[in-house]
Amino acid sequence: MSETTPSLKTGVPKETFPGECRVALVPSAVQAMIKQGFSVTVESGAGTASGYPDDVYTSAGATIASSRADLFANSDIILQVRSAGANPSGYEADLELLKPGTIVIGHCEPLAEPEAFRGYAAKNVTLFALELLPRITRAQSMDVLSSMATIAGYKAVLLAANTLSRMFPMMMTAAGTLKPAKVFIIGAGVAGLQAIATAKRLGAVVSAYDLRPAVREQVESLGGKFVEMELDAGTSEQKGGYAKEMGEEFYRKQRELMTKVVAESDVVITTAAVPGKKSPILVTSEMVQAMKPGTVVIDLACEKGGNCELTVAGQTIDHNGVKIIGPQNITSTIPDHASEMYVKNITTFLKNLVPKGEVTFNMEDEIIADTLITKDGSVVQPRVRELLGEAPVEPVAPVEPTPEPTEESPSSDSPAE
């Protein structure tokens, strides 16, 4: 079942989340969109923090909006980095400006902040959350979570190297041999794997642990040592390849076995997150207590509660000489490449949504069906509806076409039998 709606006026507003430096469309992508039939309007200053001033957009063929209100009023499609629940302090102001029928595409935190979507439904805005893209081959080039995790894993290692009291590589000098730093990475998803690769390139001795044994080969292929723990992980993956939330008894045993590895490490980088859930505590205060002064913990899960018991999001905590860093919105600290990757994801998604010059809501396409949050005045995404306590949407039965009247059949004016 599909329906089509012509909507090619595309607007790119400036991000209003505090400290957000990324932009949802870079100038190099404007020309390609224009060739595909889109018109592009950008709010003044939208790309400045990423290194793209207004004149670069106009040179690429975009129009600069006179105001944010004007941008929203004259756009049928809005591309954002942070929308709805991903911009909790700013999305309501945007809701006031959105006209009914507008399509909004962005990062939305649908499983963590489901209440944010009631307003979009009430305003009759069609909203797509890119975090819910299915982990299928066809959607890989649209996968914003993987793109941003790549940035986060890389920057976490640089942050650790800048904070650590020693250098990463082994060095043989006239003053003696310097031993390499030991880096332990917890969680071997995209962020963890990128952290392994980056730490290895800097010369560290790298080890990693993940409750999914299937990632061992990936860890070792990057030059890391996979830390084995005698734990029954059972079914440790959920749909899409993400780590599944385990029981507290499992995490307790895991922490016991991990204590020795953490104590011997110079840097610990934690990346373990479960979509829509609080991050599990993997590094306790006792484990930090056992680390040497001058060592570092980088908690990439800090925005969901953190994997380290001592983490405070957005702060650096000094616990007996051990620095525990909870970097918020770490991808925004590399806004140029982060924006470039995000734009590739969102424009590829847009091409799939607008295959032949007009928006097509093909609900048989799981990319569209899984990411569609609100439409026609309702929250339609099943997982979000469940979180809101709303009943599942009943599937609409296909309507059989009315047969053409023939001599053997009654005309459409005839009463039903």
C-alpha positions as a Markdown table, in Angstrom:
| # | Residue | x | y | z |
|---|---|---|---|---|
| 1 | Met | 0.0 | 0.0 | 0.0 |
| 2 | Ser | 1.4 | 3.4 | -0.9 |
| 3 | Glu | 0.3 | 7.0 | -1.3 |
| 4 | Thr | 2.1 | 10.0 | -2.7 |
| 5 | Thr | 2.4 | 13.6 | -1.8 |
| 6 | Pro | 4.4 | 16.2 | -3.8 |
| 7 | Ser | 6.7 | 18.0 | -1.4 |
| 8 | Leu | 10.0 | 19.2 | -2.7 |
| 9 | Lys | 10.6 | 22.5 | -0.9 |
| 10 | Thr | 13.3 | 21.5 | 1.6 |
| 11 | Gly | 14.3 | 23.6 | 4.6 |
| 12 | Val | 17.4 | 23.3 | 6.8 |
| 13 | Pro | 17.1 | 25.2 | 10.1 |
| 14 | Lys | 19.9 | 26.1 | 12.5 |
| 15 | Glu | 20.2 | 23.6 | 15.3 |
| 16 | Thr | 19.0 | 25.0 | 18.7 |
| 17 | Phe | 20.2 | 22.2 | 21.0 |
| 18 | Pro | 22.8 | 23.8 | 23.3 |
| 19 | Gly | 26.3 | 23.2 | 22.0 |
| 20 | Glu | 25.1 | 21.4 | 18.8 |
| 21 | Cys | 27.5 | 22.4 | 16.0 |
| 22 | Arg | 26.4 | 20.0 | 13.3 |
| 23 | Val | 24.2 | 20.9 | 10.3 |
| 24 | Ala | 21.7 | 18.6 | 8.5 |
| 25 | Leu | 22.9 | 19.6 | 5.0 |
| 26 | Val | 26.3 | 20.7 | 3.8 |
| 27 | Pro | 26.8 | 22.8 | 0.7 |
| 28 | Ser | 28.4 | 20.0 | -1.3 |
| 29 | Ala | 25.0 | 18.2 | -1.1 |
| 30 | Val | 22.9 | 21.1 | -2.3 |
| 31 | Gln | 23.7 | 20.8 | -6.0 |
| 32 | Ala | 22.8 | 17.1 | -6.0 |
| 33 | Met | 19.5 | 17.8 | -4.3 |
| 34 | Ile | 18.6 | 20.5 | -6.8 |
| 35 | Lys | 19.4 | 18.1 | -9.7 |
| 36 | Gln | 16.9 | 15.7 | -8.1 |
| 37 | Gly | 14.2 | 18.3 | -8.1 |
| 38 | Phe | 14.4 | 19.8 | -4.6 |
| 39 | Ser | 14.6 | 23.4 | -3.8 |
| 40 | Val | 16.8 | 24.1 | -0.7 |
| 41 | Thr | 16.4 | 26.9 | 1.8 |
| 42 | Val | 18.8 | 27.3 | 4.7 |
| 43 | Glu | 18.4 | 29.3 | 7.9 |
| 44 | Ser | 21.1 | 32.0 | 8.2 |
| 45 | Gly | 24.0 | 30.7 | 10.3 |
| 46 | Ala | 22.9 | 27.1 | 10.1 |
| 47 | Gly | 26.2 | 25.9 | 8.9 |
| 48 | Thr | 28.5 | 28.4 | 10.5 |
| 49 | Ala | 29.6 | 26.2 | 13.5 |
| 50 | Ser | 30.4 | 23.4 | 11.0 |
| 51 | Gly | 32.6 | 25.7 | 8.9 |
| 52 | Tyr | 30.0 | 26.5 | 6.2 |
| 53 | Pro | 29.1 | 30.2 | 6.1 |
| 54 | Asp | 25.9 | 31.4 | 4.3 |
| 55 | Asp | 27.7 | 32.5 | 1.1 |
| 56 | Val | 28.9 | 28.9 | 0.5 |
| 57 | Tyr | 25.3 | 27.7 | 0.5 |
| 58 | Thr | 24.2 | 30.4 | -1.9 |
| 59 | Ser | 27.1 | 29.6 | -4.2 |
| 60 | Ala | 25.9 | 26.0 | -4.2 |
| 61 | Gly | 22.3 | 27.1 | -5.2 |
| 62 | Ala | 20.5 | 27.3 | -1.9 |
| 63 | Thr | 18.4 | 30.2 | -0.7 |
| 64 | Ile | 19.0 | 31.8 | 2.7 |
| 65 | Ala | 15.8 | 32.3 | 4.7 |
| 66 | Ser | 15.0 | 35.7 | 6.1 |
| 67 | Ser | 14.0 | 34.2 | 9.4 |
| 68 | Arg | 13.4 | 30.8 | 11.1 |
| 69 | Ala | 9.6 | 31.4 | 10.9 |
| 70 | Asp | 9.9 | 32.1 | 7.2 |
| 71 | Leu | 11.9 | 28.9 | 6.7 |
| 72 | Phe | 9.3 | 26.7 | 8.4 |
| 73 | Ala | 6.4 | 28.4 | 6.7 |
| 74 | Asn | 7.8 | 27.8 | 3.2 |
| 75 | Ser | 9.2 | 24.3 | 3.6 |
| 76 | Asp | 7.4 | 21.1 | 3.0 |
| 77 | Ile | 10.3 | 18.9 | 4.2 |
| 78 | Ile | 12.5 | 19.9 | 7.2 |
| 79 | Leu | 15.9 | 18.3 | 7.6 |
| 80 | Gln | 17.3 | 18.4 | 11.2 |
| 81 | Val | 20.1 | 16.9 | 13.2 |
| 82 | Arg | 18.1 | 17.1 | 16.4 |
| 83 | Ser | 14.3 | 17.0 | 16.4 |
| 84 | Ala | 11.6 | 16.0 | 19.0 |
| 85 | Gly | 13.1 | 14.2 | 21.9 |
| 86 | Ala | 16.7 | 14.8 | 20.8 |
| 87 | Asn | 16.1 | 18.5 | 21.4 |
| 88 | Pro | 14.0 | 18.5 | 24.5 |
| 89 | Ser | 14.5 | 22.2 | 25.3 |
| 90 | Gly | 13.9 | 23.4 | 21.8 |
| 91 | Tyr | 11.4 | 21.2 | 19.9 |
| 92 | Glu | 8.3 | 22.9 | 21.3 |
| 93 | Ala | 9.4 | 26.2 | 19.8 |
| 94 | Asp | 9.8 | 24.5 | 16.4 |
| 95 | Leu | 6.3 | 22.9 | 16.8 |
| 96 | Glu | 4.8 | 26.3 | 16.9 |
| 97 | Leu | 6.4 | 27.1 | 13.6 |
| 98 | Leu | 5.6 | 23.9 | 11.8 |
| 99 | Lys | 2.6 | 23.9 | 9.5 |
| 100 | Pro | 0.3 | 20.8 | 9.3 |
| 101 | Gly | 1.5 | 18.3 | 6.7 |
| 102 | Thr | 5.2 | 19.2 | 7.0 |
| 103 | Ile | 7.6 | 16.2 | 6.8 |
| 104 | Val | 10.4 | 16.3 | 9.4 |
| 105 | Ile | 13.4 | 14.0 | 9.2 |
| 106 | Gly | 16.1 | 13.8 | 11.9 |
| 107 | His | 17.5 | 12.3 | 15.1 |
| 108 | Cys | 14.6 | 12.1 | 17.5 |
| 109 | Glu | 15.3 | 9.8 | 20.5 |
| 110 | Pro | 12.0 | 8.0 | 19.9 |
| 111 | Leu | 12.5 | 5.2 | 22.5 |
| 112 | Ala | 13.9 | 7.5 | 25.2 |
| 113 | Glu | 11.5 | 10.4 | 24.9 |
| 114 | Pro | 8.2 | 9.1 | 23.5 |
| 115 | Glu | 6.1 | 11.8 | 25.0 |
| 116 | Ala | 7.7 | 14.4 | 22.7 |
| 117 | Phe | 5.8 | 12.9 | 19.7 |
| 118 | Arg | 2.3 | 13.7 | 20.9 |
| 119 | Gly | 2.7 | 17.3 | 19.9 |
| 120 | Tyr | 3.9 | 16.4 | 16.4 |
| 121 | Ala | 0.9 | 14.1 | 15.9 |
| 122 | Ala | -1.5 | 16.8 | 17.2 |
| 123 | Lys | 0.0 | 19.3 | 14.7 |
| 124 | Asn | -0.4 | 16.7 | 11.9 |
| 125 | Val | 3.3 | 16.7 | 11.2 |
| 126 | Thr | 4.8 | 13.6 | 9.5 |
| 127 | Leu | 8.0 | 12.7 | 11.5 |
| 128 | Phe | 10.7 | 10.2 | 10.7 |
| 129 | Ala | 13.3 | 9.1 | 13.3 |
| 130 | Leu | 16.5 | 7.9 | 11.7 |
| 131 | Glu | 17.6 | 6.0 | 14.8 |
| 132 | Leu | 15.0 | 3.4 | 14.0 |
| 133 | Leu | 16.4 | 2.4 | 10.6 |
| 134 | Pro | 16.5 | -1.4 | 10.3 |
| 135 | Arg | 19.9 | -3.0 | 10.3 |
| 136 | Ile | 19.6 | -4.3 | 6.7 |
| 137 | Thr | 22.1 | -4.0 | 3.8 |
| 138 | Arg | 19.9 | -1.5 | 1.9 |
| 139 | Ala | 19.9 | 0.9 | 4.9 |
| 140 | Gln | 23.6 | 0.9 | 5.7 |
| 141 | Ser | 24.2 | 4.2 | 3.8 |
| 142 | Met | 21.4 | 5.8 | 5.9 |
| 143 | Asp | 22.6 | 4.5 | 9.3 |
| 144 | Val | 23.1 | 7.6 | 11.4 |
| 145 | Leu | 23.8 | 5.7 | 14.6 |
| 146 | Ser | 26.8 | 3.9 | 13.0 |
| 147 | Ser | 28.1 | 7.1 | 11.4 |
| 148 | Met | 27.9 | 9.1 | 14.6 |
| 149 | Ala | 29.3 | 6.2 | 16.6 |
| 150 | Thr | 32.4 | 6.1 | 14.3 |
| 151 | Ile | 33.0 | 9.8 | 15.2 |
| 152 | Ala | 32.5 | 9.1 | 18.9 |
| 153 | Gly | 34.9 | 6.2 | 19.1 |
| 154 | Tyr | 37.6 | 8.1 | 17.3 |
| 155 | Lys | 37.2 | 11.2 | 19.4 |
| 156 | Ala | 37.0 | 9.3 | 22.7 |
| 157 | Val | 40.6 | 7.9 | 22.1 |
| 158 | Leu | 41.9 | 11.4 | 21.4 |
| 159 | Leu | 40.3 | 12.8 | 24.5 |
| 160 | Ala | 41.8 | 10.0 | 26.5 |
| 161 | Ala | 45.3 | 10.5 | 25.0 |
| 162 | Asn | 45.0 | 14.2 | 25.8 |
| 163 | Thr | 44.1 | 13.6 | 29.4 |
| 164 | Leu | 46.3 | 10.6 | 30.2 |
| 165 | Ser | 49.5 | 11.3 | 32.2 |
| 166 | Arg | 51.6 | 9.2 | 29.8 |
| 167 | Met | 51.9 | 8.7 | 26.0 |
| 168 | Phe | 50.2 | 5.9 | 24.1 |
| 169 | Pro | 53.1 | 4.4 | 22.0 |
| 170 | Met | 56.1 | 2.5 | 23.2 |
| 171 | Met | 59.2 | 4.7 | 22.6 |
| 172 | Met | 62.9 | 3.7 | 22.7 |
| 173 | Thr | 64.9 | 6.8 | 23.5 |
| 174 | Ala | 68.3 | 7.7 | 24.9 |
| 175 | Ala | 66.5 | 8.4 | 28.2 |
| 176 | Gly | 65.2 | 4.8 | 28.3 |
| 177 | Thr | 62.3 | 2.8 | 26.9 |
| 178 | Leu | 58.8 | 4.1 | 27.5 |
| 179 | Lys | 56.2 | 1.3 | 27.9 |
| 180 | Pro | 53.0 | 1.7 | 25.8 |
| 181 | Ala | 49.7 | 2.6 | 27.4 |
| 182 | Lys | 47.2 | -0.1 | 28.0 |
| 183 | Val | 43.7 | 0.7 | 26.7 |
| 184 | Phe | 40.7 | -1.4 | 27.6 |
| 185 | Ile | 37.5 | -0.9 | 25.6 |
| 186 | Ile | 34.2 | -2.2 | 26.9 |
| 187 | Gly | 31.7 | -2.7 | 24.1 |
| 188 | Ala | 32.7 | -3.6 | 20.6 |
| 189 | Gly | 30.0 | -2.0 | 18.6 |
| 190 | Val | 30.8 | 0.6 | 16.0 |
| 191 | Ala | 32.1 | 3.1 | 18.5 |
| 192 | Gly | 34.2 | 0.5 | 20.3 |
| 193 | Leu | 35.7 | -0.9 | 17.1 |
| 194 | Gln | 36.6 | 2.6 | 16.0 |
| 195 | Ala | 38.2 | 3.2 | 19.4 |
| 196 | Ile | 40.2 | 0.0 | 19.1 |
| 197 | Ala | 41.5 | 1.0 | 15.6 |
| 198 | Thr | 42.3 | 4.6 | 16.7 |
| 199 | Ala | 44.1 | 3.5 | 19.9 |
| 200 | Lys | 46.1 | 0.9 | 18.0 |
| 201 | Arg | 47.2 | 3.5 | 15.4 |
| 202 | Leu | 48.4 | 5.6 | 18.3 |
| 203 | Gly | 50.6 | 2.7 | 19.5 |
| 204 | Ala | 48.7 | 1.5 | 22.5 |
| 205 | Val | 48.3 | -2.1 | 23.7 |
| 206 | Val | 44.5 | -2.6 | 23.2 |
| 207 | Ser | 42.1 | -5.1 | 24.7 |
| 208 | Ala | 38.4 | -5.2 | 24.4 |
| 209 | Tyr | 35.4 | -7.0 | 25.8 |
| 210 | Asp | 31.8 | -7.5 | 24.5 |
| 211 | Leu | 29.1 | -9.8 | 25.8 |
| 212 | Arg | 28.5 | -10.8 | 22.1 |
| 213 | Pro | 31.2 | -13.5 | 21.4 |
| 214 | Ala | 30.6 | -13.0 | 17.6 |
| 215 | Val | 32.6 | -9.7 | 17.6 |
| 216 | Arg | 35.8 | -11.4 | 18.7 |
| 217 | Glu | 37.0 | -11.8 | 15.1 |
| 218 | Gln | 36.3 | -8.1 | 14.5 |
| 219 | Val | 38.3 | -7.0 | 17.6 |
| 220 | Glu | 41.3 | -9.2 | 16.6 |
| 221 | Ser | 41.2 | -8.0 | 13.0 |
| 222 | Leu | 41.9 | -4.5 | 14.3 |
| 223 | Gly | 44.8 | -5.6 | 16.4 |
| 224 | Gly | 43.0 | -5.8 | 19.7 |
| 225 | Lys | 43.0 | -8.6 | 22.2 |
| 226 | Phe | 39.6 | -10.0 | 23.0 |
| 227 | Val | 39.2 | -10.4 | 26.7 |
| 228 | Glu | 37.4 | -13.7 | 27.5 |
| 229 | Met | 35.1 | -14.0 | 30.5 |
| 230 | Glu | 33.4 | -17.2 | 31.6 |
| 231 | Leu | 29.8 | -15.9 | 31.5 |
| 232 | Asp | 26.7 | -17.3 | 30.0 |
| 233 | Ala | 25.6 | -14.5 | 27.8 |
| 234 | Gly | 22.8 | -16.6 | 26.2 |
| 235 | Thr | 21.0 | -14.6 | 23.5 |
| 236 | Ser | 23.1 | -11.4 | 23.8 |
| 237 | Glu | 21.8 | -9.7 | 20.7 |
| 238 | Gln | 18.4 | -8.2 | 19.9 |
| 239 | Lys | 17.0 | -7.4 | 16.5 |
| 240 | Gly | 19.4 | -5.3 | 14.4 |
| 241 | Gly | 22.6 | -6.6 | 16.0 |
| 242 | Tyr | 22.4 | -4.4 | 19.1 |
| 243 | Ala | 23.4 | -5.7 | 22.5 |
| 244 | Lys | 20.5 | -6.8 | 24.6 |
| 245 | Glu | 19.9 | -5.7 | 28.2 |
| 246 | Met | 21.0 | -8.5 | 30.5 |
| 247 | Gly | 19.9 | -9.2 | 34.1 |
| 248 | Glu | 21.6 | -7.7 | 37.2 |
| 249 | Glu | 23.1 | -11.0 | 38.2 |
| 250 | Phe | 24.8 | -11.2 | 34.9 |
| 251 | Tyr | 26.2 | -7.7 | 35.2 |
| 252 | Arg | 27.4 | -8.5 | 38.8 |
| 253 | Lys | 29.4 | -11.5 | 37.7 |
| 254 | Gln | 30.7 | -9.5 | 34.7 |
| 255 | Arg | 32.0 | -6.7 | 37.0 |
| 256 | Glu | 33.8 | -9.2 | 39.2 |
| 257 | Leu | 35.7 | -10.7 | 36.3 |
| 258 | Met | 36.4 | -7.3 | 34.8 |
| 259 | Thr | 37.9 | -5.8 | 37.9 |
| 260 | Lys | 41.4 | -7.1 | 37.3 |
| 261 | Val | 41.5 | -6.0 | 33.7 |
| 262 | Val | 40.3 | -2.5 | 34.6 |
| 263 | Ala | 42.9 | -2.2 | 37.4 |
| 264 | Glu | 45.7 | -2.9 | 35.0 |
| 265 | Ser | 44.5 | -0.4 | 32.3 |
| 266 | Asp | 45.7 | 3.1 | 31.8 |
| 267 | Val | 42.6 | 4.0 | 29.8 |
| 268 | Val | 39.1 | 2.5 | 30.0 |
| 269 | Ile | 36.6 | 3.5 | 27.3 |
| 270 | Thr | 33.0 | 2.3 | 27.8 |
| 271 | Thr | 30.5 | 2.3 | 25.0 |
| 272 | Ala | 27.8 | -0.1 | 26.2 |
| 273 | Ala | 24.3 | 1.2 | 25.5 |
| 274 | Val | 20.9 | -0.4 | 25.0 |
| 275 | Pro | 18.4 | 1.5 | 22.8 |
| 276 | Gly | 15.7 | 3.1 | 24.9 |
| 277 | Lys | 17.1 | 1.9 | 28.2 |
| 278 | Lys | 19.4 | 3.2 | 30.9 |
| 279 | Ser | 23.0 | 2.2 | 30.3 |
| 280 | Pro | 24.2 | -0.7 | 32.5 |
| 281 | Ile | 26.8 | 0.0 | 35.2 |
| 282 | Leu | 29.9 | -1.9 | 34.2 |
| 283 | Val | 32.7 | 0.0 | 36.0 |
| 284 | Thr | 32.0 | 0.4 | 39.8 |
| 285 | Ser | 33.5 | 2.9 | 42.2 |
| 286 | Glu | 35.5 | 0.0 | 43.6 |
| 287 | Met | 37.0 | -0.8 | 40.2 |
| 288 | Val | 38.0 | 2.9 | 39.7 |
| 289 | Gln | 39.5 | 2.8 | 43.2 |
| 290 | Ala | 41.8 | 0.0 | 42.0 |
| 291 | Met | 43.1 | 2.0 | 39.0 |
| 292 | Lys | 46.4 | 3.9 | 39.2 |
| 293 | Pro | 46.5 | 7.7 | 39.7 |
| 294 | Gly | 46.9 | 9.4 | 36.3 |
| 295 | Thr | 44.7 | 6.9 | 34.5 |
| 296 | Val | 41.5 | 7.8 | 32.6 |
| 297 | Val | 37.9 | 6.5 | 32.1 |
| 298 | Ile | 36.0 | 7.9 | 29.1 |
| 299 | Asp | 32.3 | 7.0 | 29.4 |
| 300 | Leu | 30.6 | 7.3 | 26.0 |
| 301 | Ala | 27.3 | 6.1 | 27.5 |
| 302 | Cys | 27.1 | 9.1 | 29.9 |
| 303 | Glu | 24.0 | 10.6 | 28.3 |
| 304 | Lys | 22.0 | 7.4 | 29.2 |
| 305 | Gly | 23.2 | 7.3 | 32.8 |
| 306 | Gly | 26.7 | 6.0 | 32.1 |
| 307 | Asn | 28.6 | 2.7 | 32.3 |
| 308 | Cys | 30.8 | 4.0 | 35.2 |
| 309 | Glu | 29.2 | 4.4 | 38.6 |
| 310 | Leu | 31.1 | 7.7 | 39.1 |
| 311 | Thr | 30.3 | 9.3 | 35.8 |
| 312 | Val | 28.6 | 12.7 | 35.7 |
| 313 | Ala | 27.4 | 13.7 | 32.2 |
| 314 | Gly | 29.3 | 16.7 | 30.9 |
| 315 | Gln | 31.8 | 16.8 | 33.7 |
| 316 | Thr | 35.3 | 15.4 | 34.5 |
| 317 | Ile | 35.5 | 13.8 | 37.9 |
| 318 | Asp | 38.8 | 13.3 | 39.7 |
| 319 | His | 38.6 | 10.2 | 41.9 |
| 320 | Asn | 41.9 | 9.7 | 43.8 |
| 321 | Gly | 43.8 | 10.8 | 40.7 |
| 322 | Val | 41.7 | 8.9 | 38.2 |
| 323 | Lys | 39.9 | 11.1 | 35.7 |
| 324 | Ile | 36.3 | 10.0 | 34.8 |
| 325 | Ile | 35.1 | 11.9 | 31.8 |
| 326 | Gly | 31.5 | 12.0 | 30.6 |
| 327 | Pro | 31.6 | 13.7 | 27.2 |
| 328 | Gln | 28.2 | 15.0 | 26.1 |
| 329 | Asn | 27.4 | 15.2 | 22.4 |
| 330 | Ile | 30.9 | 14.2 | 21.5 |
| 331 | Thr | 30.1 | 13.9 | 17.8 |
| 332 | Ser | 29.5 | 17.6 | 17.7 |
| 333 | Thr | 33.1 | 18.3 | 18.6 |
| 334 | Ile | 34.1 | 17.2 | 15.1 |
| 335 | Pro | 31.3 | 19.1 | 13.3 |
| 336 | Asp | 32.7 | 19.1 | 9.8 |
| 337 | His | 33.1 | 15.4 | 9.2 |
| 338 | Ala | 30.2 | 14.5 | 11.5 |
| 339 | Ser | 27.9 | 16.8 | 9.4 |
| 340 | Glu | 29.3 | 15.3 | 6.2 |
| 341 | Met | 28.5 | 11.8 | 7.3 |
| 342 | Tyr | 25.1 | 12.7 | 8.7 |
| 343 | Val | 24.2 | 14.4 | 5.5 |
| 344 | Lys | 25.1 | 11.4 | 3.5 |
| 345 | Asn | 22.7 | 9.3 | 5.7 |
| 346 | Ile | 19.8 | 11.8 | 5.6 |
| 347 | Thr | 20.0 | 12.5 | 1.9 |
| 348 | Thr | 20.1 | 8.8 | 1.0 |
| 349 | Phe | 17.1 | 8.3 | 3.2 |
| 350 | Leu | 15.4 | 11.2 | 1.4 |
| 351 | Lys | 16.1 | 9.6 | -2.0 |
| 352 | Asn | 14.4 | 6.5 | -0.8 |
| 353 | Leu | 11.4 | 8.5 | 0.4 |
| 354 | Val | 11.2 | 10.5 | -2.9 |
| 355 | Pro | 12.1 | 8.0 | -5.6 |
| 356 | Lys | 10.5 | 9.6 | -8.6 |
| 357 | Gly | 10.1 | 13.3 | -7.8 |
| 358 | Glu | 7.4 | 13.0 | -5.2 |
| 359 | Val | 7.2 | 11.8 | -1.6 |
| 360 | Thr | 6.1 | 8.2 | -1.4 |
| 361 | Phe | 4.9 | 6.6 | 1.8 |
| 362 | Asn | 5.5 | 3.0 | 0.8 |
| 363 | Met | 4.6 | 1.2 | 4.0 |
| 364 | Glu | 5.7 | -2.1 | 2.5 |
| 365 | Asp | 9.3 | -0.7 | 2.6 |
| 366 | Glu | 10.6 | -1.5 | 6.1 |
| 367 | Ile | 12.9 | 1.5 | 5.9 |
| 368 | Ile | 9.9 | 3.8 | 5.7 |
| 369 | Ala | 7.6 | 1.7 | 8.0 |
| 370 | Asp | 10.1 | 1.4 | 10.8 |
| 371 | Thr | 11.2 | 5.1 | 11.0 |
| 372 | Leu | 7.8 | 6.7 | 10.5 |
| 373 | Ile | 6.7 | 8.0 | 13.9 |
| 374 | Thr | 3.7 | 10.3 | 13.3 |
| 375 | Lys | 1.4 | 10.7 | 10.4 |
| 376 | Asp | -2.2 | 11.9 | 9.7 |
| 377 | Gly | -2.6 | 13.2 | 13.3 |
| 378 | Ser | -1.5 | 10.0 | 15.1 |
| 379 | Val | 1.6 | 8.3 | 16.5 |
| 380 | Val | 1.9 | 5.3 | 14.2 |
| 381 | Gln | 5.2 | 3.6 | 15.1 |
| 382 | Pro | 4.4 | 0.4 | 17.0 |
| 383 | Arg | 7.3 | 0.6 | 19.6 |
| 384 | Val | 6.6 | 4.2 | 20.4 |
| 385 | Arg | 2.8 | 3.6 | 20.7 |
| 386 | Glu | 3.6 | 0.8 | 23.1 |
| 387 | Leu | 5.8 | 3.1 | 25.2 |
| 388 | Leu | 2.9 | 5.7 | 25.2 |
| 389 | Gly | 0.5 | 3.0 | 26.4 |
| 390 | Glu | -1.5 | 3.2 | 23.2 |
| 391 | Ala | -3.2 | 0.3 | 21.4 |
| 392 | Pro | -1.5 | -1.1 | 18.2 |
| 393 | Val | -2.7 | 0.5 | 15.0 |
| 394 | Glu | -5.0 | -1.9 | 13.2 |
| 395 | Pro | -3.8 | -2.7 | 9.7 |
| 396 | Val | -6.0 | -1.3 | 7.0 |
| 397 | Ala | -7.4 | -4.0 | 4.7 |
| 398 | Pro | -6.6 | -3.4 | 1.0 |
| 399 | Val | -9.6 | -2.1 | -1.0 |
| 400 | Glu | -10.5 | -4.3 | -3.9 |
| 401 | Pro | -10.8 | -2.3 | -7.1 |
| 402 | Thr | -14.3 | -2.0 | -8.5 |
| 403 | Pro | -14.6 | -4.0 | -11.7 |
| 404 | Glu | -15.5 | -2.2 | -14.9 |
| 405 | Pro | -19.2 | -2.7 | -15.9 |
| 406 | Thr | -19.8 | -5.3 | -18.6 |
| 407 | Glu | -22.8 | -6.8 | -20.2 |
| 408 | Glu | -22.5 | -9.7 | -17.7 |
| 409 | Ser | -22.1 | -7.6 | -14.6 |
| 410 | Pro | -24.2 | -4.9 | -13.1 |
| 411 | Ser | -23.1 | -1.2 | -13.4 |
| 412 | Ser | -21.7 | 0.7 | -10.5 |
| 413 | Asp | -25.1 | 2.3 | -10.0 |
| 414 | Ser | -26.7 | -1.1 | -9.4 |
| 415 | Pro | -27.6 | -2.0 | -5.8 |
| 416 | Ala | -25.4 | -4.6 | -4.1 |
| 417 | Glu | -26.7 | -8.1 | -3.9 |
